[in-house]
Amino acid sequence: MTSFTQIPVHNDLLHPVRQWLDSKEIHNAKLAHFLCKLIPAQCPFERDIKLFGRKLFHIPPMCKLNPLYEQVVTLRFKALCYLADECGEDVTAYC
C-alpha cells in the first residue's frame, strides 16, 4: 500500500505581490505625494443602503474586501514618513 505524504500547498496567489509591496521603499517626494493622495487614510465606502427608512443591506468597508489592504496602508505610511522625516514637510493635510 502506498502512503502519500501531505505537502503543504500555498494557495496564496497574492503572496509575491504582498512581498513586493512590503519591500518598496520611498525615496522620491513626488511619488510620496502621489501615494498619499491616492491611498485614503481611512476605509472608504462603508454604507447602509436604506429605502423608506428601512435598512436593506450594509456594504462593509472596502478594506475588509481588499486582500492587499495591510500592504497598501503600510506603503502610504512609508510615504508619509518619508515626507515628514526626510523632506521635513507638514503631512497634516494627508491625515
N, C-alpha and C positions, 0 to 999 in steps of 0.2 A: 504494500500500500504506500502510495506516495503522499508525503505530507507537504503542505505548502506553508512556507513561512510568510508572514504578512510583512510586507514592506510598506512603510508609511508613504502614502501618496499625498502630495501637497496640491490641493486644488485651487490654491490662491493664485489666480492668473494675474492679479494686480501687484503681486509682491515685487517684481522688478521696477514697476512704476513707483511704488512706495519707497523703495531703496533709492531710486534716482532723485525723487523729491527730497528725501531726508538728507541726501548728500550735497544738495545745492547750497552754495554759499553766495552771499550777495556782496558784490564789490563795485556796484555801479549805482549812482544816485538816481539816474533816470529810470533804471529797471526797478529800483526800490520804490520810487514814487508810483510807477505803473502798478506794481503788485499791491501796494497799499490802497490804491483806488479801485482796483479790480476785485480784490477779495474783501468781502464785507466783514465788519468787526463782530457781528452777531449773526446767529442763524436767521436767514430770511424766510419769508413766505409762510410762516405759521398762520393759519386762518381757520376760523369756524365759518362754514357756509350755512347761512340761515335763509329761510323762506317763511314769510309771515310770522316772524318772531320765533320760529322753531328751528332748532339746530338740526340740519340734515346730516352733515358729516364734518369731520375735523381733518384738515390737512396738516400733517406733522411738520416740524421744522425741517428744512431741506438737509441740514447737517446729519440728521438721522438716516437719510436716504443715500448720502454720499459716502461711498466706501473709502474715499481718499480725504475725508474731512480733516482728520488729525494732521496729515502731512501738509495740506494746503494752509491750514491755520498756522502751523509751525513756520512755513515759508513766509507768511505775512509777518509773523513775529520777528523773524530774522531780518526782514526788510525794515521794519520799524526800528529795530536795534541798530542796524547799520546807519540809518538816517540820524538817529539820536546820538549814538556814540562816536561814529566815525566822521559824520558830516556836521555834527553839532546843531542840527535842525530841531525846531519845535514840532513834535509829532502829534500834538493835541488835536489837530484838525482831522486826524485819522482815527481818533478814539471815539 
